[in-house]
Amino acid sequence: MPFLNLFTSSASAQPKDPEAFILPLAEPVTVTRTQDNFLHLAWQESAARTIIYVGTNPDNLDEMAQVLSVCEAREAMVAGLNTAVRHYFRLEFKGGAWDGRSLLVAERILPLEKGVNLRDVGGYFTHDGQMVRWGKLYRSGSISRLTKADLAYLQRLGIRLVSDLRSLEERAKHPDRLPEVPGLVERPLPMQSVDRWERLRGAFTIFFRRGKLDEYLLNGYTRVVLDGNAHHIGEIFQRLADPDQLPALIHCTAGKDRTGLVVALLLLTLGVPEETVLADYTLSNQFYNHFRNGIAAEFKQIAPWGIAVDDLQDLLLVKAKTLQSALAHLRQKYGSVDAYLRNCAGVSDETVARLHQNWLVDIT
């Protein structure tokens, strides 16, 4: 048998639909952008009257101006807003099941020209009915190719801290492009293995054991990130507990695995239900085509060995079971998320208390 045939793959499996892996996210109000840059607001309960206010500062509701008032409706369309500026909406409900209720909402997925998977972590509700503040933490993929317009957009967000979770090699190959914000701190926290055989194991899996890619990815979550980089996770939590370092941006290459796991730990610590955390995690599948195009460029050199991009789909998909398995590992080995953060990552009870104080807001 020729040596080359050892590497030749069998017929590629039918690619899976990335949208099928996105879990439903139960939010009382959603804001989505249309192709015409209109903002579509939709809510679950109709009211006799719903008054919609708009502003650019989520911490100053008094500055918001009324933009619409609709009756007996569950949706509205807002046009004419400056697309280069981030907007927040406050909805007041008069009559109906939500009578007297007021909700602050915003776009979760933010528009960039050359950025991938930029999302606001805010707006989620906790077990006790509080809400995670909007505009405090953003998560994304690589920011190495941002345009001038993208950088201006991030500048207006007022980012004060950028934590890059990529390896040293990734950062050297594709350095960050950062907005010009006075006092901005760039803090690399590489979530990488110190085991020199890790890369070889990955290559072996890609070439010979493509049916085990899920296990390889999970190993990265557990052995590399949780077990091997707890000190970096601890530093992230300490920085996020400091209001002077907010808003913050956490990112890696795709913004789905290393970033997804760290954000999941934060949301769980704040008291967000696990089903919500899992649904938020799977939203990265909306950017699957970006991930695929990126890996296609990286893997051109191994195409002659019989490996197609879709053979590696399990590395690109975001599956709830991966995060569930990682959390199961954490709980089995360390007892709980709180115990892991306290005893392994060095996050004090005082830090957790500051996170709750600075990140959560009561809802009327």
N, C-alpha and C positions, 0 to 999 in steps of 0.2 A: 504493500500500500504506500503510495507516495506520501511524504511528510505533510504536504499541503492539505491533504484530505483530512488530516486530524483536526484542522481548524474549520473545515467547511461545514456550515450549519445546514440543518435540514430545512425544509420549506417553512418559511416564516408563518407564525400563527396569525390569525386574523386580528388586526389591531382592535383594542377595546375602545369604547366610547368614553372619553374623559368626563363628559357631562354626567354620565351614569354614576360617577363616584362622588358627586357633590351632594351632600346631605342637605335636606331642607332646613332652612334657618328661620325660626319663628321669631320675627321682629314685628312689633305692633305697627311701625311705620317704616317704609323703605323709600330711599331716594336713589333714582337711577338716571343716568344721562342718556339721552337719545342721540342718534347720529347727527341730528340738527343742533345739538348742544342745548336742547331744552332739558329741564329737570322735571322728571315725573315723580310725584309724591303719591304713595298709595298707603292706605291704612285699613285696619281690619274691621272697625266698627263705624257705621255712619252715625252722624249726629244731626240734630236740627240745624246746627250751624257750626262750621269749622273755620276758624280764623287762622290765617297763616302769616307769620312774621318772618323776616329775613334779616340776617346780619352777618358780620365777619368775625365776631368775637364770641366764642361759646361761653365765656365767663362773664359776659356783660349783657344780660338779656334786655336791660333797659334801653340799649342802643338799637335794638331791632325795630325795624319799621314794618307796618302792615303792608302786605303785598297782594293778598287775596282773601276773599271770604266766599265760601261755598255752602250750599244748603243740601241736606240729605244726600251727601256724596261720600264716596270712599276713595276718591282720587282727585288730583289736580295737576295741572301742567304750568310750570313757571318758565317764562322766556325772558330774554333781554338782559340777563345777568352777565357781568364780565367773566368770561371763562378763565381768565388768568388769575382769578382770585377765588379763594375757598369760601363757600357760603354755608351758613347753618340756618336751619329753620326751626321755629317754635310753633307748634300747633296747639291751639286752645279749642276745646270741644264744649259746645253748649247744647245740653239736652242729650238724650240717649244714654246708652250704657256707660259712656265715658264722660258724662256731664261733669264739668268742673276740672277735668284732667288737662294737664299741660305737658307736652312732650317735646324734647329737643332732639333734632335729628339732622343727619347730614349724609352726603355721599360716603359710602364705605370704600369703594374703589376709586382712586383718584386719577385724573387724566394727566399722563405724561406722554411726550412725543417719543422718547427713547428709553424710558424707564419701564421696568417690568414689575408687576405685582405690588404696586404701592397701595397700601390699605391703611385706614385708620382703625385702631384697635378699640376705640371707644364705642359707646352706645349700647353695650350689652348689659343686661339686667342680672343681678345677683340673686341668690336664694332668698334673701330677705327683702327684695324689692328695690334695692338701691341700683344706681346706674354707673357704669364706668364712664368717666369723663371723656368727652370728645376732644380731639386736638392735643392730646398729651403724648401719645406714642404712635408712631407710624412704623410699618414693617414693609420690606420690599426686597426685590432681587437686586442684582448689580446696579450700581449707579455710576459705572465707569463711562457710559456713552451718553450721558445727559446733554441735551441741547441747552443753548442759552436761555430759551424760554422755560425749560424744565428747571434750570438752576434758579431762575427768577421766581418760579412758583414755590420751590422749596424755601427760598429766602423769605418769601412772604409768610410762610408757615412759622417762621421764627425758630427753626431747628437749632438747638443748643448743643446737642450731643449726637454723634454718629458712632455706633458700635458696629464694626465690621467683623463678622464671624467667619470669614473666609480664611483659608490656609495662607501661609506666607507665600507659597507659589502662586496662588490665585491672585493675591493682592499685587505681587510683582508684575504679573502678566497683564492685569487689567486694573490699574490704580483707580481709586475713587475720584470722581469729580464732585467737589463740595461747593455748596452755595456760600456766598460772601456774607456771613452773619457774624457780627462782632462777638468775640468770646466763644465762638464755636469750638467745641472739643471733639477731636477725632480720636477714638479709643479702639484700636484693633484688639479683638479678643478671639484669636484663631481657635476654632473648634476642630482641632486636628489630632490625629493619633501620633504618639511618640514611637509607636511600633514600626520599625522600618520594613516589616513584612506586610504591612497593611495594603500597600499599593499592589504588591504581588498577588495577594489573596483576591483583591478586586479584579485584577487582570485575569486571573485563573477563572473566576466566576463568570466574567464576560465571555471568555473564549469557550469554556468547557461546561459550565453549569448554569446556563441562562435561566433554567427553571428555578434556580435558587436566588434570583435577584432580590426577591422580597426579603429573604433571610439576610442577605448581605446588607440591604438598606436598613433593616431593623438593627443589625449589629452596629451600624454607624450611630443610630440613635442611643443605644444602650451602652455599649462598651466604650465608644469614642466620646459622645457628648455627655451623657449622664454620669458615667463612672470616671471617665478620664479628664473631663473639663468642668467638674463641679465648681472649682475655684473661679472660673470665668463666669459661670452662672451666678455665683454669689456676688461678684463685683457688679454685674448688670443690675441685680436687684437693689444693691446698695445705691447705685447711681440713680436708678429710677425712683427711689424713695426721696431723693433730694430735689425739691421743686426748682432749685436754681439750674438744674441740668435738664429741664423740660421746656419745650417738647423735645422728644428724642426720636431717633430713627435707628432701628436695628435691621441689619440686612446681611444676606450672604450672596450666593450666586443666583439662585432661582427664587430665594425668599420662601421656600416651601418646607425644607427639612430642618436644618439647624435653626433657622429663624422660627419656623412653625413650632418646634418643640419648646423653645424658650418662651415664646408668646403663650403657648398653652399652659405652661407652668405658672406664668404670671396671672393669667385669667383665673385659673383654678385657685390660686392663692387669694385672689380678690373675692372669691365666692361665686364666680360664674358657674352655672351648672355644666357638668361634663358634656351633655348632649349639645349644648351651645358651643362649647369649646371645639368639639369634634366637627361640627358643621362649619365653624369659622376656618378651621384647619383645611377642610376640603375645598374651600373657595379657590385655592391656588390652581385647581384644575381648569379654571377659566382661561389660564395662560398657558395651557398645555402646548399649543402650537409654537409659542415663543421658546419654550423649553426644548421642543423637538428640533426647531431650526438651529438653536444654539449647539445642541449635541451633535447635529448632523455635520456642522462645520468642524467640530473637534475630532470627530471619528472618521473623517475622510480617509485618513491614513490606514485604517484597518479594514476598509470596505473590500479590498482585494482578498481578504481572508475569509470572505463569505458571510460577513456580519452586516445585516441591514439595520437601519436606525430603528425600525419598529420591533426588532428583536430585543431592544433595550427599553421597551416601553415601560416595563415595571419599575425602572429607575426614575422615570419621569412622572408617572402617575402619583397622585396623592390619595392614599387609601386610609380610611378611618381606622381600619384594623391595625395599621402600622403604629399609629399614635396610641391606640388602645393597648397594644402589646408592649409598647415602651413604658406606658404608665403602669401596666401590670408588673413589669420587671422592677420598676422603681418601688412599688408598694411591697412586692415580695422581698426585695433585698434590703430596703430601708424602712419599711413600715407604713409610710404615708408621704404625701408630697411635703407636708409641713416638717416631718422628721428628716427627710432628705435635705431640705433647704437649711434646716437648723444644724444638723449634725455633720453633713457632708459638704454643703456649699458655704457654710459659715454665715448664714443669714440670721440675724438676731431677731428676737420677738419685737424689739423696738423698731427695727427696720420694717417688719411686716405691719406693725401698727401705723407707721408713717405712710406706708403704701395705702392702707385703707383710708387714712385720714385725707391724703392728698388726691387720691384717685377716684373716690366714690362720692356720689352726690345723691341726696334724697330726692324723690320724685313726688310732685304734688298731684 
